Amino acid sequence: MTLSKTYFFIFLFALMLNTVDAASVYKWVDEDGQVHYGSRPKHEDAEQVEIKNRYIDSGNQPAPLTAQERADKQQKFINALDAENESISEEKRKQREQEERNIARCNAARDQLKRREAASALYDLDEKGNRVLLDKKQYEIAMEQARARVHKWCD
C-alpha cells in the first residue's frame, strides 16, 4: 500500500471516530411575536435551548450511530484493511516466487549455452537411444535455440 493510501485510510478512520457536537442554540421572540432560533442570541430575551437529541432529520443525513454500530463499522474497516494488506502480501510473495523461477531458468539456459559452446560436437538421440552427431545446419539451429532461451529468461 502506498504512503498516500495509508494516510487516506488513517484520515478516514479518524473521521469515523470523531463526533461533532452541535453548537449552542438560542430561542427568542421578536417584537412581532414571531419565535426565532439561532446559534447566536440576537435579542436580549434570547435563552439557550438544551437539545437532548442533536439529530435533526434533514432527509440528507443518516441517524447517528450507536456505540455498537460505530464499533461494528470500525471493525469492518479494520477487517477490510487487513484483507487488503493480506492481498498485497500474497501478491508480493507470488511475484517473488516468479522472479526466483525466472532466475533459475536463466541460470539453466546460460549453463546449457556454455556447455554447447565448449563442446566440440553436439549430438541428438535416435529412436533407439543411440547418439547421432548433428550436422552443421542442425548445430547452428541448436546454438540459436540455446541463445534464444538465454535471451528469453535473462533479458
Secondary structure, 3 states (H helix, E strand, C coil): CCHHHHHHHHHHHHHHHCCCCCCCEEEEECCCCCEEEECCCCCCCCEEECCCCCCCCCCCCCCCCCHHHHHHHHHHHHHHHHHHHHHHHHHHHHHHHHHHHHHHHHHHHHHHHHHHHHCCCCEEECCCCCEEECCHHHHHHHHHHHHHHHHHHHC
